[in-house]
Amino acid sequence: MIFSEEVKPTKQVSTITPEMFQKLKIGMSEDTVKEIVGYGALHKDENKLNYRGKNGVEENSMVSLEFNNGKLEAIYEFGLITKRKY
């Protein structure tokens, strides 16, 4: 069977809910964090994972997680738990 257009797999993007967010603790390993929130970060840098929020206090909420030596060092949320201050 031959297809006229190549089908590319789509990347599964994980979302983070307020309940998941509450489980995150500074010092957790990156693997433990990913077990909680999922492996499909919206964006990944060398030491940072960004996730879309789901069921947050604002639409288009986001969470950014920073790691140092494989351990969670900082947690930032934008509109998931608290309203953004503009």
C-alpha positions as CSV (number, residue, x, y, z in Angstrom):
1,M,0.0,0.0,0.0
2,I,1.4,3.4,-1.0
3,F,0.3,6.7,0.6
4,S,0.4,9.9,-1.3
5,E,1.4,11.9,1.8
6,E,3.8,10.9,4.5
7,V,2.1,10.5,7.9
8,K,4.2,11.8,10.7
9,P,3.5,10.8,14.3
10,T,2.3,13.6,16.5
11,K,4.0,14.3,19.8
12,Q,1.8,13.6,22.8
13,V,1.9,16.6,25.1
14,S,1.2,16.1,28.8
15,T,-0.8,18.5,30.8
16,I,-0.6,19.2,34.5
17,T,-3.6,19.6,36.8
18,P,-3.7,21.5,40.1
19,E,-3.8,18.0,41.8
20,M,-0.6,16.9,40.1
21,F,1.0,20.3,40.8
22,Q,0.4,19.8,44.6
23,K,2.3,16.5,44.5
24,L,5.5,18.1,43.2
25,K,8.2,18.7,45.9
26,I,11.6,20.4,45.6
27,G,14.3,17.7,45.5
28,M,12.3,15.1,43.6
29,S,14.2,13.3,40.8
30,E,13.3,14.2,37.2
31,D,12.0,10.6,36.7
32,T,9.7,10.9,39.7
33,V,8.4,14.3,38.5
34,K,7.7,12.8,35.0
35,E,5.9,9.9,36.6
36,I,3.5,12.4,38.2
37,V,3.0,14.9,35.4
38,G,3.9,12.8,32.3
39,Y,6.8,12.5,29.9
40,G,5.4,14.8,27.1
41,A,6.6,18.3,28.2
42,L,5.4,21.1,25.9
43,H,8.9,22.4,25.8
44,K,12.2,21.0,27.2
45,D,15.5,22.8,27.6
46,E,18.6,21.4,29.2
47,N,17.4,21.9,32.7
48,K,13.8,23.0,32.3
49,L,10.5,21.3,31.5
50,N,7.4,23.4,30.6
51,Y,3.9,21.9,30.8
52,R,0.4,23.2,29.8
53,G,-1.9,23.5,32.7
54,K,-5.4,21.9,32.8
55,N,-8.3,22.8,34.9
56,G,-6.4,25.8,36.3
57,V,-7.8,29.1,37.5
58,E,-7.0,30.7,34.1
59,E,-7.1,29.5,30.6
60,N,-3.7,28.8,29.0
61,S,-2.1,28.2,32.3
62,M,1.4,26.8,32.4
63,V,4.0,25.3,34.8
64,S,7.7,25.5,34.4
65,L,10.0,23.1,36.3
66,E,13.7,23.6,36.7
67,F,16.2,20.9,37.6
68,N,19.8,20.9,38.8
69,N,21.8,17.7,38.8
70,G,18.6,15.7,38.0
71,K,16.7,17.1,41.0
72,L,13.8,19.5,41.0
73,E,15.1,22.8,42.1
74,A,12.3,25.3,41.2
75,I,8.6,25.2,40.5
76,Y,6.8,28.1,38.7
77,E,3.1,28.2,37.9
78,F,1.4,30.7,35.7
79,G,-2.4,30.7,36.1
80,L,-2.8,27.1,37.3
81,I,-3.2,27.7,41.1
82,T,-3.1,31.5,41.3
83,K,-4.2,34.3,39.0
84,R,-1.4,35.9,37.1
85,K,-0.5,39.5,38.2
86,Y,-0.2,41.7,35.1
